[in-house]
Amino acid sequence: MTPVITLDGPGGSGKGTIARLLAERLGWHLLDSGALYRLTALAARRAGVDLDDARAVAEVARNLPVRFEPAKGGGTRILLDGEEVGAELRTEACGADASRVAALPEVREALLERQRAFRRPPGLVADGRDMGTVVFPDAPLKVYLTASLEERARRRYNQLKEQGVSANIHSLLQELADRDERDAKREVAPLRPAEDAVVLDSTELGIDEVLQRILDLARERNLA
């Protein structure tokens, strides 16, 4: 089957950046599963759907009018019903909404096959919170990327400042801690490393170091 490398971990661990760079280096496809949950939350909000109404939100997820397109200069454009929404998806409010809808079993089921459809030759790098445990349990390389809460908050703070978004480090710490707890305690697909995952703590590592370690793991498994 088409090989998959999964990257799971909590918010702010750097897995989104690493997944994108890894996919570019390998020439593989990329799945940003978090974007699908953020898109679902955003579309539900825009449609006036109660985020606690599992059936209604799942219906939104099944019918997402979304497209992922290559962006000029690299990266990906995310369009919801024809409108580019990448910046809106990166807000903390959208992230919190995504965490809420991701806890709904009906929503996770609605998005499961859509995520698996990203598995196409020559390979897929899948970034999320349950890629290795639920979506691609047969992946030959599973990485659980983490970092200390303080470091993750610092990274998110710097990221938002670079985007010109006002941020408060103490609020970010609390938001990340709350999301960690929600993700770890949800009944369906709780956030945890797969049994055969390689746990990689990036607190003291730079992006290039993390990327190189994962590439080395891929080579050990004859994936690169």
N, C-alpha and C positions, 0 to 999 in steps of 0.2 A: 504494500500500500504506500501511498504518498507519505513521506516522512513529515513528522511534526515536532517542533520544539516548543514546549509550553513554558511560559513565564508567568508565574502567579506570585502574589504578594500583596501587602497592604498599600494603601494610598501613600504617595510620596516616596516610595522605595526606589523609584527610577526605572521601573520595568517598562513603562511606555517608551521612554527614550532608548533604552537598551534594545527593546523589541524592534523598533524602527531601524536602528543601526545594524542590528543583526540580520534583519531581512534584506537590507540593502547590500550588506557584505556577501551574503549567500546567494542573492538573486532570487529569493523566495517571496511568496505572497505573505501579507501581514493581516492578521485579525486583531483589531482593537475591540475586544468584547465589551469593555467598559463604555465605549462610544454607543453601542447598541442599547445599553441600559439607560444611558444619558439621553439618547434620542427618544426612547420610549417615554421617559419621564417628561421631557420637554414637549413632545407631541401630546401627551395626556394633559399637561398643564394648559397648552394652547387650546385644546378641545374642551376645556372645562371639566375634565374627568377627575373624580375624587381619587387621589393616589392610593387610598386604602380599599378601593373597590377592585378587588382582584380580577374579577371577570371582565370588567370594563377596560382595565389597563392591559390585560392579556389580549383583548381584541385590538387595542391600539398597536400592541407589539406585533401581532400577526399581519397587520396591514400597513406597516411603516412605509411611507413613500420616500425611501432613502436611497441615495446614490453615493458611492465613494469614487472619486476621480483623482487622477494624478494632478498635482499642483505644479505650476511653473516654478522651476528652481528646486524641485524636490518636495517631498511631503505629500499630503493627501487633502483634497477638498471634500468636506462632508456636506451634502445637500439634503435638506429635509423639505420635501414638496417643492423642490426647485430652488430653495433659498439656502445660501451658504450659512451654516450655523456653528462653525468650528469654534469661534470665540465664545459664543454663548454656552457651548457644551463644557468649556473649561472653567466656568465659574464655580465657586464653592457651593452656591445654592443649588445648581444643577447636579453637582456631585452628591449633595445630601439627598436630593429627590431620587437620584439613581439608586442610592443605597436602600431607600425605602421600597422602591418597586422591585429591586433585586431580591428582597426577602419574600416575595410572593411566589409560591410554587407555580401558580398558573402562568405567570409571566416568564419564569425560567423555562418552563416546558415549551411555551410559545416560541422562544428564541433559540431553543436547543438545535433544531435542525437547520435553522438559518446560519448558525455559527459553524456547524459541521460542513455546510456547503462551501465554506471558504477553503477546504482542503483540496487543493488542486496541484498538479505537478508544476514545477519540480519539487516543491515543499512549502510548508507553512510555518510561520512563527506566530504563535497565538498568545496574546497578552490578556491576562484577566485575574480572576480570583478562584475560579474552579476549572481552569483549562485542563490541568493534569488529573484532577480528581473525578470530574464528571464528563466534560465535553470530549476530551481526547485521552481516555484512560490508557490507551495502547501506545501513546507517544513514546518513541525511543529515548528521548531526553526531556526530562522535566526539571525545571529550575524553580526554586522558591526563593525569590529575592526579597530581602528585608533590610531594615536599618532601624536604629533607635528612633523613638518617637520624636525626640528633640531634633535629631538630624533631618527627619522627614519634614517636620514643620519648618525648619530653616530653609530647606530646598524649595518647599511650596511657596514660602514667603518671597524668596528671591525670584522664583518663576513669575509670580504675580506682579512683583515690582517691575520686572523686565517688560511685562506686557502693559505696564501703565495702570495696573489695577491696585487700588488702595487695599492694604492688608494689615492685620494686626497679629503679631506672632503669638500672643497669648490666646487669641480666639482660634487661630489655626491649630494650636496644640490641643485645645479642647475639642474642636471639630474632628480632628484625626483620631483622638482617643475615643470619642463617641462612635465614630464610624467603625473603628477596629472592633469595638464591643458588639455593635449590631451585626457586623459581618461574621464574627466568630460564633455568635450565639444563635444565628438564624437556624431554623429547623431544616431547611433544604440547602444543600451544598455550602455548609459553613466554611469560612476561610481557614484553611490549614494546609500544610504541605502534604502532597501525595506520599504514600509510604515509600515509594522508590524515587522521590525527588531529591535533588542536590540542593541543600539549603545554603544560600550565599548571603552573608551579611555584608552590605556595602557601606556601612557607617564610615569606615576609614578608607574606602576605596574611591578612586576617580572613575569616571565613565569609561575611559580607555582600558583601565585595569579590569573592570567588570566584564566588558565586552570581550577582552582577550581570554579571560578565564572560561567564559561560556563557549567561545570558539574552540578552545583547547578541549573542552568536554565533548563538543560536537565531533572533533577530529578523532578522539578516542573511540567514538561510536561509528566512525566511518560515514558521518553525515556531511562533512565538509572536506 
